[in-house]
Amino acid sequence: MSNRAVLEVIALDEEDAVAAQAGGADRLELVTDMAADGLTPSRTGFAAIRAAVDIPLRVMLRLTDGFAAGDIEALVSRASELREAGADEFVLGFLTADGDADLVAVERLMAVLDGCRWTFHRAIDRAADRDALRKQLADLPGLDTYLTAGAPTGVDDGLPVLKAEAARSGEPGYEPQILVGGGLRLDHLPQLRASGLDAFHIGGAARPNGWKAPVSPEAVRTWRKALDA
């Protein structure tokens, strides 16, 4: 079994996807509109990226900025379209106004995803009770990853939580892999890896020239080398 750490990179289009794969990304998170923190791509956008690369793609399911589900019927429809286009891994995460997992919205999508693997994204960092949220979601089919910084403000502040949750791996609610992302820097990696964390997510770090520029394969390669060291 490989000890290789997972490196996931945000891709907005096929140019990003090709560059990320060339740099050594293991998986892509597909989104549009980073001004809204990443929304669901179109069916045609997904298809173009799927044709351009051969690594796994996790497709964002979110139609509005924030962590409320919004128009769930529209979201279910988009998820159905993406499934028909061949998407088989997803990213989602919704909270109620009280900061609990929005199980109604999540379970509606589960019916469409039909066992596909999926990530519960950084909504966990805004949850009223992280442990309670994990236990609420523990029995949902396909959930294999939590994307988290450990804190709403990013990895700098979330390091103690990330380390503590890594130490609980395998406990009820803590079986999914922790995918560290949100203000992640190269200098965080040694202590995160020492804590047993083995999956990492980058967006802006893969774009030294900003979000209006494409992913840099050289920047991704720097992360790949750091993780493989």
C-alpha positions as CSV (number, residue, x, y, z in Angstrom):
1,M,0.0,0.0,0.0
2,S,1.4,3.4,-1.0
3,N,2.4,6.0,1.7
4,R,2.0,8.7,-0.9
5,A,0.1,11.7,0.5
6,V,-2.9,12.9,-1.5
7,L,-2.6,16.3,-3.2
8,E,-5.8,17.8,-4.3
9,V,-5.8,21.0,-6.4
10,I,-8.7,23.3,-7.3
11,A,-9.3,23.5,-11.1
12,L,-11.6,26.0,-12.8
13,D,-11.1,24.8,-16.4
14,E,-9.2,22.3,-18.5
15,E,-6.1,24.4,-18.6
16,D,-5.9,24.3,-14.8
17,A,-6.6,20.6,-14.8
18,V,-3.8,19.7,-17.3
19,A,-1.3,21.9,-15.4
20,A,-2.3,20.4,-12.0
21,Q,-1.9,16.9,-13.3
22,A,1.4,17.7,-14.9
23,G,2.6,19.1,-11.5
24,G,1.7,15.9,-9.7
25,A,-1.8,16.4,-8.3
26,D,-3.6,13.2,-7.4
27,R,-7.1,14.7,-7.6
28,L,-8.9,17.9,-8.6
29,E,-11.7,19.8,-7.0
30,L,-13.8,21.3,-9.9
31,V,-15.5,24.6,-9.2
32,T,-16.4,27.9,-10.9
33,D,-16.6,31.4,-9.5
34,M,-14.0,31.6,-6.8
35,A,-15.4,35.1,-6.0
36,A,-18.2,33.1,-4.4
37,D,-15.8,30.6,-2.8
38,G,-16.4,28.0,-5.5
39,L,-19.7,27.0,-7.1
40,T,-20.9,24.1,-9.2
41,P,-19.4,23.8,-12.7
42,S,-21.5,23.3,-15.8
43,R,-22.0,19.9,-17.3
44,T,-20.0,21.0,-20.4
45,G,-17.3,22.4,-18.2
46,F,-17.0,19.1,-16.3
47,A,-17.0,17.1,-19.6
48,A,-14.2,19.2,-21.0
49,I,-12.0,18.7,-17.9
50,R,-12.9,15.0,-17.8
51,A,-11.7,14.6,-21.4
52,A,-8.5,16.5,-20.6
53,V,-7.1,14.6,-17.6
54,D,-7.3,11.1,-16.2
55,I,-7.0,11.7,-12.5
56,P,-10.1,11.7,-10.2
57,L,-12.3,14.7,-10.2
58,R,-14.5,15.9,-7.3
59,V,-17.2,18.2,-8.4
60,M,-18.5,21.0,-6.2
61,L,-22.2,21.0,-5.4
62,R,-23.1,24.5,-4.3
63,L,-25.1,27.2,-6.2
64,T,-24.6,30.2,-3.8
65,D,-21.9,31.5,-1.6
66,G,-22.0,30.4,2.0
67,F,-23.1,27.2,3.7
68,A,-26.8,27.3,3.3
69,A,-28.2,24.8,0.7
70,G,-30.4,27.4,-1.0
71,D,-32.5,26.1,-3.9
72,I,-32.2,22.4,-3.2
73,E,-34.4,21.4,-6.2
74,A,-32.1,23.3,-8.5
75,L,-29.0,21.7,-6.9
76,V,-30.5,18.2,-7.2
77,S,-31.2,18.9,-10.8
78,R,-27.6,20.0,-11.4
79,A,-26.2,17.0,-9.6
80,S,-28.4,14.7,-11.8
81,E,-27.0,16.4,-14.9
82,L,-23.4,15.9,-13.7
83,R,-24.0,12.3,-12.9
84,E,-25.4,11.7,-16.4
85,A,-22.2,13.3,-17.7
86,G,-20.1,10.8,-15.8
87,A,-19.2,12.6,-12.6
88,D,-18.8,10.1,-9.8
89,E,-17.1,12.0,-7.0
90,F,-18.4,15.2,-5.3
91,V,-17.9,17.9,-2.8
92,L,-20.7,19.4,-0.7
93,G,-21.6,20.6,2.8
94,F,-24.6,22.5,4.2
95,L,-25.5,23.9,7.6
96,T,-28.7,24.9,9.2
97,A,-29.1,28.4,10.7
98,D,-28.1,26.9,14.1
99,G,-24.9,25.5,12.7
100,D,-25.9,21.8,12.5
101,A,-25.5,19.7,9.5
102,D,-28.4,20.2,7.1
103,L,-29.4,16.6,6.8
104,V,-32.5,17.3,4.7
105,A,-30.4,18.9,2.0
106,V,-27.5,16.4,2.2
107,E,-29.9,13.4,2.1
108,R,-31.7,14.8,-0.9
109,L,-28.4,14.8,-2.7
110,M,-27.4,11.4,-1.5
111,A,-30.4,10.0,-3.3
112,V,-29.0,11.4,-6.6
113,L,-25.4,10.5,-5.9
114,D,-26.3,6.9,-5.2
115,G,-23.3,5.8,-3.3
116,C,-20.7,8.1,-5.0
117,R,-17.7,9.1,-2.9
118,W,-17.9,12.6,-1.6
119,T,-16.2,15.2,0.6
120,F,-17.9,17.3,3.3
121,H,-16.2,20.6,2.8
122,R,-15.2,23.4,5.1
123,A,-18.7,23.9,6.4
124,I,-17.4,21.8,9.2
125,D,-15.2,24.7,10.2
126,R,-18.4,26.8,10.8
127,A,-20.3,24.1,12.6
128,A,-21.7,24.8,16.1
129,D,-20.2,21.5,17.2
130,R,-17.7,19.7,15.0
131,D,-17.9,16.4,16.9
132,A,-21.7,16.4,16.8
133,L,-21.7,17.1,13.0
134,R,-19.3,14.2,12.4
135,K,-21.7,11.9,14.3
136,Q,-24.7,13.3,12.4
137,L,-23.1,12.4,9.1
138,A,-21.4,9.2,10.1
139,D,-23.8,6.7,8.5
140,L,-24.2,8.6,5.2
141,P,-23.2,6.5,2.1
142,G,-20.1,7.6,0.2
143,L,-18.7,10.1,2.7
144,D,-15.0,9.4,2.8
145,T,-13.4,12.9,3.3
146,Y,-13.6,16.1,5.4
147,L,-12.0,19.2,3.9
148,T,-11.1,21.3,6.9
149,A,-8.6,23.9,8.1
150,G,-9.5,23.1,11.7
151,A,-10.8,26.7,12.2
152,P,-12.9,29.2,10.2
153,T,-9.9,31.5,9.9
154,G,-7.5,28.8,8.5
155,V,-4.8,26.3,9.2
156,D,-2.7,28.7,11.4
157,D,-5.5,28.8,14.0
158,G,-6.8,25.2,13.3
159,L,-3.6,23.3,13.9
160,P,-4.5,22.0,17.4
161,V,-7.9,20.8,16.2
162,L,-6.4,19.1,13.1
163,K,-3.9,17.3,15.3
164,A,-6.5,16.3,17.8
165,E,-8.9,15.0,15.1
166,A,-6.1,13.1,13.4
167,A,-5.4,11.3,16.7
168,R,-9.1,10.1,16.8
169,S,-8.9,8.5,13.4
170,G,-11.0,5.3,13.3
171,E,-13.4,6.4,16.0
172,P,-17.1,6.7,15.1
173,G,-17.5,9.8,13.0
174,Y,-13.7,10.0,12.5
175,E,-13.3,7.3,9.8
176,P,-13.3,9.7,6.8
177,Q,-9.9,11.0,5.7
178,I,-9.0,14.5,6.8
179,L,-8.1,16.7,3.8
180,V,-6.3,19.8,5.1
181,G,-7.0,23.0,3.3
182,G,-7.7,26.7,3.9
183,G,-4.7,28.9,4.3
184,L,-2.4,25.9,4.1
185,R,1.3,26.7,3.6
186,L,4.3,24.6,2.9
187,D,5.7,25.3,6.3
188,H,2.7,23.7,7.9
189,L,3.4,20.3,6.3
190,P,6.1,18.9,8.7
191,Q,3.9,19.1,11.8
192,L,0.8,18.0,9.9
193,R,2.6,15.0,8.4
194,A,4.1,14.2,11.8
195,S,0.5,14.1,13.2
196,G,-0.4,11.4,10.7
197,L,-2.3,13.6,8.3
198,D,-1.9,12.5,4.7
199,A,-4.2,14.6,2.4
200,F,-3.8,18.2,1.4
201,H,-5.8,20.7,-0.7
202,I,-4.5,23.8,-2.4
203,G,-6.1,26.5,-4.4
204,G,-4.3,29.9,-4.4
205,A,-1.1,28.2,-3.5
206,A,-1.1,26.6,-7.0
207,R,-1.5,30.1,-8.6
208,P,1.4,32.3,-7.6
209,N,0.0,35.0,-10.0
210,G,-3.5,35.0,-8.4
211,W,-6.9,33.6,-9.3
212,K,-7.0,35.3,-12.7
213,A,-4.0,33.3,-13.8
214,P,-4.0,29.5,-14.4
215,V,-2.6,26.9,-12.2
216,S,1.2,26.7,-12.3
217,P,2.5,23.2,-12.8
218,E,5.8,24.3,-11.2
219,A,3.9,25.5,-8.0
220,V,2.1,22.2,-7.8
221,R,5.3,20.3,-8.4
222,T,6.8,22.2,-5.4
223,W,4.0,20.9,-3.2
224,R,4.4,17.4,-4.6
225,K,8.1,17.3,-3.8
226,A,7.5,18.6,-0.3
227,L,4.9,15.9,0.4
228,D,7.1,13.2,-1.1
229,A,10.2,14.3,0.9
